[in-house]
Amino acid sequence: MKKLALAAALTVAASTAFAGGVVEPVMEPEVVEAATSSSAGGIIVPLLLLLVVAAAASN
């Protein structure tokens, strides 16, 4: 009878220890934010072009 009680106790302890099973860890993807351009980014090229045209016209 003692062996039966010991076997039942070990079975309960083992089943709770392995209740979840072995699961591989899930890696969440890293969040990468896109590079944001400044609001003046679209006006730099036309201003440089205007500067080059003005320098060429002055010569």
Protein Blocks (a to p, Z undefined) as FASTA:
>chain_A
ZZmmmmmmmmmmmmmmmmnopadddddddddddddddfklmmmmmmmmmmmmmmmmmZZ
